[in-house]
């Protein structure tokens, strides 16, 4: 269950590989400046717009909409919000 203590938090990092791909919740492409969330659950590598995953988690889901792993990683792990930055190079 989503609570104040396990909401995804926001931070800013570069994630060039998301540019041009789509959020599978809203089907809109990620673009530079979007804030996205990634799960700290090592078994889930899916990324969503923060607003999209917060709406999903607020609807009493605690699993990733793609792989069904626990997005909040049970008790202590929180999703991490990141900002899409088109300047990152791998």
Beta strands, then each sheet from edge to edge (+ up, - down):
strand 1: 9-10
strand 2: 35-38
strand 3: 47-49
strand 4: 80-83
sheet 1: 1+ 4+ 2- 3+
end
